[in-house]
Amino acid sequence: MPDRLTVFVTGASAGIGAACARTFAAGGDRVILAARSKGTLDALAADLNAAHGDGTALAVVLDVTDAQAHLDAVAGLPDGWAEIDVAVLNAGLSKGLDPVWENTVADVDLMVDVNVKGVVNGIRAVVPGMLARGRGHVITLGSTAAHAVYPGGVVYCATKAAVLALTNGLKVDLHGTPVRATTVSPGIVETDFSLVRFDGDRERADAVYADTNALTAEDVADAVAYCARASERVNVQELLVTPRVQSGYTMIARGPDAEGL
Ligand code: NAP
């Protein structure tokens, strides 16, 4: 593993992806920031380059649902950025909190396209180069939702179960190679995730994180960095990380029960 990793992060414009970019950059690594929001990516790249030196961050506009765009984005990386050591396939979202038969076709398509096909598109784009170079690591963002369904989140949970299966399957397909595959599966994390789920309804989103002590995006970034920096002898297959207030996948202590946690 080189001292300075080149880390490709999808969904780097917000939340966990942006925190991963900041954490790797602060650790001396170089980060390729991929997402759809060009302005936000450019601002984050400028911040990281100012804080950690020019050449720390590169912004790449990418919609992960577009398989060809994913291939082109990786193939078109400028000299010095093309050798991706770690790919954090993080872009993902949930839409709505309704019984599965009430989910709109558009919401179902979006969750499957971003969370499942987006990860496959990422794997197809980065793994051939990793195999050719004889090193690399794919880290996907799963969820406790892969392990236990909750009411109203059935399709999202199914997509996260698929991410876990895809990553476990990737490790099997990579058997005998030096390339590693990991899923980091967080519990509740306070990000824009619920704002996206509830179509910008701030009050409803804030209620998800009220009176409790959810993980921060930085907590999850620390877990991702741990997996990436583990000895090359090690493959963390899955790292399940929840806040202390969360138990048994879906139980979340609130109010007085969460005090001191
Ligand atoms: P977030 O704050 O809403 O960030 C989501 C990121 O995904 C944004 O950067 C967004 O950027 C990007 N994205 C969405 N659609 C995309 C597309 N089609 N192409 C490229 N990028 C796209 O959410 P988060 O909490 O950080 O979630 C990150 C990952 O963690 C997701 O996979 C989520 O399922 C997982 N996770 C979250 C939690 C939680 O409680 N927050 C728990 C477990 C797992 P653009 O809009 O700029 O494209």
Residues whose N, C-alpha, C, O or C-beta is under 5 A from the ligand:
A	BS01	NAP	G11 A12 S13 A14 G15 I16 G17 A34 A35 R36 S37 L62 D63 V64 T65 N90 A91 G92 L93 V114 L141 G142 S143 P186 G187 I188 V189 T191 D192 F193 V196
